[in-house]
Amino acid sequence: MTATFRCWSLPPNPVTSSARSRAGAKDFISKPIDRAEVLTRVYNLLEVRLLHVETRKNSKMLEQTVERLDRSRAAQARRASRP
């Protein structure tokens, strides 16, 4: 997994906040930078990302299971309808 970090040093105001969001910023940290805050935010972002990946994987597995069950039920119905 790769991550891109953009670091801008702009004073907080509605115009720069909007520009940061349009540029893809997900979070903002005010100066002076507090190391503990940065580490906590990075940890939280990574955790959310990992949970998102896990959810996608589980969703795909669930879809495959449903498709397999549908095929199995269709085959059982065809066998049951034979004379």
C-alpha positions in Angstrom: 0.0 0.0 0.0 1.3 3.5 -0.8 0.3 6.7 0.7 0.6 10.3 -0.5 1.0 13.1 2.0 0.6 16.7 1.1 1.9 19.3 3.5 0.9 22.9 3.1 1.8 25.7 5.4 -1.1 28.1 5.0 -2.9 30.1 7.7 -6.3 28.7 8.5 -9.2 30.5 6.8 -12.2 29.4 4.8 -10.6 30.1 1.4 -7.4 28.0 2.1 -9.5 25.3 3.8 -11.7 25.0 0.7 -8.6 24.9 -1.6 -7.0 22.1 0.6 -10.2 20.1 0.4 -10.4 20.4 -3.4 -6.7 19.3 -3.6 -7.6 16.1 -1.7 -6.7 17.0 1.9 -8.5 14.7 4.3 -7.4 16.4 7.5 -5.8 19.6 8.8 -3.2 20.1 11.5 -2.6 23.5 13.0 0.8 24.9 13.8 2.6 24.5 16.1 2.5 20.8 15.3 2.0 18.5 18.3 3.7 15.2 17.7 1.2 13.2 19.7 -1.7 14.7 17.7 0.0 13.9 14.4 0.7 10.3 15.4 -2.9 9.8 16.6 -4.3 11.2 13.4 -2.1 9.2 11.2 -2.9 6.0 13.2 -6.7 6.8 12.9 -6.4 7.4 9.1 -4.5 4.1 8.7 -7.0 2.3 10.8 -9.9 3.6 8.8 -8.1 2.7 5.5 -7.5 -0.9 6.7 -11.1 -1.3 7.9 -12.2 0.0 4.5 -10.0 -2.6 2.7 -11.3 -5.3 5.0 -14.9 -4.3 4.4 -14.4 -4.5 0.6 -12.8 -7.9 0.9 -15.6 -9.2 3.1 -18.2 -7.7 0.7 -16.6 -9.5 -2.2 -16.5 -12.8 -0.3 -20.2 -12.4 0.6 -21.2 -11.7 -3.0 -19.3 -14.8 -4.1 -21.1 -16.9 -1.4 -24.5 -15.6 -2.5 -23.7 -16.3 -6.1 -22.6 -19.9 -5.2 -25.8 -20.4 -3.1 -27.9 -19.1 -6.0 -26.3 -21.5 -8.4 -26.7 -24.4 -6.0 -30.4 -23.6 -5.4 -31.0 -23.3 -9.2 -29.4 -26.7 -9.7 -31.5 -28.3 -7.0 -34.6 -26.8 -8.5 -33.7 -28.2 -11.9 -33.1 -31.6 -10.4 -36.4 -31.5 -8.4 -38.4 -30.6 -11.5 -37.1 -33.6 -13.5 -39.6 -36.5 -13.8 
